[in-house]
Amino acid sequence: MPEVPRTTISRAEGAHFETGLRSFFAYRDLGVRAATGGAFGAHVIRAVPGTGAAPQWHTHELGFQLVYVLRGWVTFTYEDIGQVTFRPGDSVLQPPLVRHVEVAHSEDLELLEITSPADFPTRTVDPPGSP
């Protein structure tokens, strides 16, 4: 019989942020990965002050990715809809494998990202329209 997940809590007080996929961001795991056996992931991402973005076109190989801006702003360019700036309260559901690039972000950027699965490959790709 599969193990029934327990109610999982992640408190802001004393929360720990770590380096992760992008060096200009710090990541706080909310415990969803462990609670769901990796089926889902949820973390808060915040800008590392003074680092700025390092724009690089890429894709994520996953089934679900939702980003919700909590504080600050971030600008992305997507192959299908172009450049968009997101501010607090804005969200984006990024379709699987969509080519995109983070163009810039504010020093105080903080966002929530929910994915399925929790771990997924990220691949660098050529910009749309490249030969």
C-alpha positions as CSV (number, residue, x, y, z in Angstrom):
1,M,0.0,0.0,0.0
2,P,1.5,3.4,-1.0
3,E,2.4,5.8,1.9
4,V,-0.2,8.4,2.6
5,P,1.4,11.9,2.5
6,R,1.3,13.9,5.7
7,T,0.2,17.5,6.0
8,T,3.3,19.5,5.1
9,I,4.1,22.9,6.5
10,S,6.9,25.3,5.4
11,R,7.3,28.4,7.6
12,A,8.7,31.7,6.4
13,E,10.5,32.3,9.8
14,G,14.0,30.9,9.6
15,A,13.5,29.7,6.0
16,H,16.6,28.7,4.1
17,F,17.4,29.8,0.5
18,E,19.9,27.9,-1.6
19,T,21.6,28.3,-4.9
20,G,20.0,26.4,-7.7
21,L,19.5,26.3,-11.5
22,R,20.3,30.0,-11.9
23,S,23.1,31.7,-10.0
24,F,21.3,35.0,-9.9
25,F,18.4,33.4,-8.0
26,A,18.1,31.8,-4.5
27,Y,15.6,29.0,-4.0
28,R,13.5,28.0,-1.0
29,D,12.1,24.5,-1.2
30,L,8.6,24.4,0.3
31,G,8.7,20.6,1.0
32,V,6.3,19.6,-1.7
33,R,8.9,17.5,-3.5
34,A,9.4,15.3,-0.5
35,A,5.7,15.2,0.4
36,T,4.7,14.0,-3.1
37,G,7.7,11.7,-3.8
38,G,8.8,14.2,-6.6
39,A,5.5,14.3,-8.4
40,F,5.3,18.0,-7.8
41,G,7.6,20.8,-6.7
42,A,7.0,24.2,-5.2
43,H,9.6,26.8,-4.2
44,V,10.0,30.5,-3.7
45,I,12.6,32.1,-5.9
46,R,14.2,35.4,-5.1
47,A,16.7,37.6,-6.8
48,V,20.3,37.6,-5.5
49,P,20.9,41.4,-5.2
50,G,23.7,42.8,-7.4
51,T,23.8,39.8,-9.8
52,G,21.2,40.7,-12.6
53,A,19.9,38.3,-15.2
54,A,22.1,36.3,-17.5
55,P,19.7,35.9,-20.5
56,Q,19.9,32.5,-22.2
57,W,17.2,30.9,-24.3
58,H,16.0,27.6,-22.8
59,T,13.2,25.0,-22.4
60,H,12.0,22.9,-19.5
61,E,11.0,19.3,-20.0
62,L,8.0,19.0,-17.7
63,G,4.3,18.7,-17.7
64,F,3.3,21.7,-15.6
65,Q,5.0,25.0,-14.7
66,L,3.2,27.9,-13.0
67,V,5.0,31.1,-11.9
68,Y,3.3,33.7,-9.6
69,V,5.0,37.0,-8.8
70,L,5.0,37.9,-5.1
71,R,7.2,41.0,-5.1
72,G,9.2,43.1,-7.6
73,W,9.0,42.5,-11.4
74,V,10.5,40.1,-14.0
75,T,10.5,40.3,-17.8
76,F,10.5,37.2,-20.0
77,T,10.4,36.7,-23.8
78,Y,8.4,33.7,-25.0
79,E,8.7,32.2,-28.5
80,D,4.9,32.2,-28.9
81,I,3.8,35.5,-27.3
82,G,6.9,37.8,-27.2
83,Q,8.1,39.9,-24.3
84,V,6.0,40.2,-21.1
85,T,6.7,42.0,-17.8
86,F,5.1,40.4,-14.7
87,R,4.4,42.3,-11.5
88,P,3.0,41.3,-8.1
89,G,-0.1,39.3,-8.5
90,D,0.7,38.3,-12.1
91,S,1.1,34.7,-13.1
92,V,2.1,32.7,-16.1
93,L,1.4,29.1,-17.0
94,Q,4.4,28.1,-19.2
95,P,3.5,25.3,-21.6
96,P,5.9,22.3,-21.8
97,L,9.0,22.9,-23.9
98,V,8.2,26.5,-24.7
99,R,11.4,28.4,-25.6
100,H,11.8,31.4,-23.3
101,V,14.4,33.7,-21.8
102,E,14.5,35.8,-18.7
103,V,15.5,39.3,-19.9
104,A,15.7,41.2,-16.6
105,H,14.3,41.4,-13.1
106,S,14.2,43.8,-10.1
107,E,16.6,43.4,-7.2
108,D,13.6,42.6,-4.9
109,L,12.0,40.0,-7.2
110,E,10.3,37.1,-5.3
111,L,8.1,34.6,-7.0
112,L,6.4,31.3,-6.4
113,E,7.0,28.4,-8.9
114,I,5.0,25.2,-9.0
115,T,6.1,22.4,-11.3
116,S,5.3,18.8,-12.1
117,P,7.4,16.8,-11.8
118,A,9.6,18.4,-9.1
119,D,12.9,17.6,-11.0
120,F,13.1,18.1,-14.7
121,P,15.7,18.7,-17.4
122,T,16.4,22.3,-18.6
123,R,18.0,22.6,-22.0
124,T,19.7,25.6,-23.6
125,V,18.3,26.2,-27.1
126,D,18.8,28.6,-30.0
127,P,16.6,31.7,-30.0
128,P,13.5,31.5,-32.2
129,G,14.2,32.3,-35.8
130,S,17.9,31.2,-35.6
131,P,19.2,29.3,-38.6
